[in-house]
Amino acid sequence: MSGARQEGALARTHEGQPGLPRGRTGLPSETVRAAQRERLLRAVIAAVSENGFGEITVADIVRGARVSRASFYAHFTGKEDCFLAATREGGALMIDRVAAAARRVPPDASPEHRLQAGLGAFLEFLASEPAFARAFYIDMPAAGPRAVQRLEDANHNFARMTRAWHEHARRQHPGWPEVPYQAYYALAGATAELVRAEVRHGRIAGVAGLTGTLTGIHLAVLAARPWPAAAGRETGEPG
């Protein structure tokens, strides 16, 4: 994995750099283990993003992390286990980013503004972590049943957050429709597919441009809001 691209904090590798100190370093063993794990989580995202999950090996991961093979197996049972741990951590950081954006919204802001802020933070996180975005949206479906379940769980988490926003918004807008859980889950799936298309076509840097479209889709379903006037051809339109 020579020359691996450094694409976001979640894909930082240490190939060509010094490994962790060996022997009597004076560092607590817990500190060394935590550093090893962090290096491995970053290295697997970089490796998968560059070469695809099916092509990488444990050797690729440990080379990028600059830790020993024995250290790898002290943390993970194999590359799938390592990859799932890395995507779980990335997903948690993404949720934290969205929650932080929500806390910055003024208390008297409209529900529409809160929705747009949350969706914008989600998309901006992905734009800042392109390797993670590729690994999660492109390679996860091919990484086995546990990874597929992780994707489904992510959609449910997105759906539940949307439902919580909608229930709060309906207190201000009682005329907004009540919808079944499947509607929130469908919006999660639509969001994921739009993002996946941008990632697949190499447009992750501009993925935040979907904020307006996704806000409009959510309001069309959850607020019975007419679609705003189209401003030209959409970025992802084929043909």
N, C-alpha and C positions, 0 to 999 in steps of 0.2 A: 504493500500500500504506500510505496514511496511517493512523495510529493502530494500526499492527501491534502485536499483543500480544507482550510480552517473556516468553516461556515457556521458561525454561531458558537456561543459558549457551551452548548450541549454537544458539540462535536470537536472539542479541542483535543488534539493528540499530542503525544510527546515523542514521536519517532524522531530519531536524530538528536534527542536531548538526553541529559543524564537520567539514569534510573533512580529509583528511591534508594536512600542509603541502606547498606547491608551491615549485618552484624550489630555490634554495640554502638548505637547511634545516640543514646540518651533520650530518644523519643519514646513515649509510651506506646506499647503495642497496639492499643486502640487507635491511636493517631495514625500509625503506619497502615493498619488495616483499612481505616476510613479513606486514606489517600489512595490506596490500591484500588478500592472499590470505585471511587470517583473517577480515577483514570480509566478503568475498564468500561464504565458506563459511557464516558465520553468517546472512547475509542470505538466501541461497537456502533454507535450512531454514525461516526465518520466512515467506518468501513462499509456499513450497509448502504449509506447514502451514495458512496462512490461506486460500489461494485454489485449491490443487490444482495439480499439475504441469502439466496441460494448459492452464491458464489464464494462467500467469505468463509474463513475457517477460524478456529480458535487461535491459530498462529498469527493470523492477520490482526486479531484483536490485541493479543499480548504485545505484538511488535509496536502497534500504535500507542499502547499504554505504557510501554517500557517497564513491564513487570514480568515476573516469571510465569511459566505455565502452571507451576505448582500453586502460585498465588491465585491464579485465575480459578482453579478448581477448589480452592479454599473458600471462594465466594459463590461460585455458580456451578451448576451441574453440566452446562454446555452452552453453546452460543445462543440457543433459543431462550434459555433462562436469563442470560445476560441481556439479551435484546429486550425481553419483556420488562425486566427491571428498569432498563434505561428509558423505555417509552412510558412506563408508569411514572417515573420521576419527572419526565418532560411534561406529561399531562397534568401532574400536580402543580408544576410551576406555571403552566398556562392558566389553570383555574385561579391561582394566586394573583396572576396579572389582571385577570378580568375582575376579580374581587377588589383589587386595589383601585382599579378604574372606577368601579361603582362607588367606592368610598369617597372618591374625589368629586363626584357629582354633587352640586349644591342640593340641599334638602328640598328646596322648592322647585327643583327641575321637573319638567314634564316627564311622563312615562316614555314618550317617544325619544326624548333626549337620553334617558337612562338606557333604553334599548340600544340606541346608536352607539353610545359610549362603550357598552359591553361588547357589542359585535366588533367595534373598531379595535378595542384592546386585544381581542382574540385574534383578529387578522394581523395586527401589528406584531404580536408575539411570533406568529408564524413567519412573517417577513424577516424578522430579526434572527430566526433560527431556521434557515433554509434546509440544512442537512436533516434536522429533526423532522421538518415538514415532509421532505421526500421519503424518509424512512417510515414515517407514520402513515402517510396517505398512499404511498405507492407500494412499499414492501410488506407492510403488515398483513395484507390479505394472503400473501404467499408464505407466511412464516408459521403456518400450522393452525390447528383448531383453537389453541389457547389464544393465539393472536387475533383470530377472527372474533372470538368471544370478547376480547379486549376492545375491539372496534365497536361491537354492539353495546358494550357497557358504556363506552364513551358517548355514544349517541343517546343512551338513556340519561346519562348525567347532564348532557346538553338539554335534553327534553325537560328534565326536572327543573333546571335553572330557568328555562323559558316559562314553564308553568308557574313558578314562584313569582317571576316578574309580572306575568299576566294577571294572576290572582290579585296582586297588589294594585296593578293598574286599574282593574275593574272597580275598585273602591272609588276611584276618581271618575271613572267612565262606566257607570252601570249599564249603559246601552251597548257596550262592547259584548260580542257574543260569548256565551259559555261553550267551550269546545271539549271533545273527548281527549283523553291522553294521547290517542293515536295521532291527533293533529300536531301535538308538540313533537312527537317522535318523527313524524313526516318532515317537519321543518328541520329537525336535526339532520335527517338524511339528505335533504335538499342542500343544506349548508355544506355538509361534507362532500357531496358530489361536485358542487361548484368549486370548492377549494381544491379538490383532487384534480379537476380539469386544469386549473391554473398551474398547479405543481407539475403535472404531467407534461404540460407544454412549455415549461421553463419560465413561467411568468410569476414565480413566487415573490419576487421583489416588489411587484405591484399589486399583490393580493389585497392590500388594504383598499384598493379601488372597488372591491365588492361590497364595501360597507353600505353604500346607498341602496344597491340592489337587494341585499339581504334584509335591510331594514324595511324596505318596501314590501318584500314577500311576507315578512312576519306581520306587518300591519294589515296587509290584505287579508290574511287568514284570521288574525286574532283581534283585529279592530274593525273588520269589514270596511277597510279604507280603500277608496278607489286608487288604482295605480297612477302614480304621477306621470305627467307627460314625458314620453321617451325623448332623450336628448341624443339622437343619432344611433348608430349601430353599436350593439354591445360588443365588448372586447372579445368574448369567446365564441362569437357566432361563426359557424363553419361556412365554407364556400368562398 
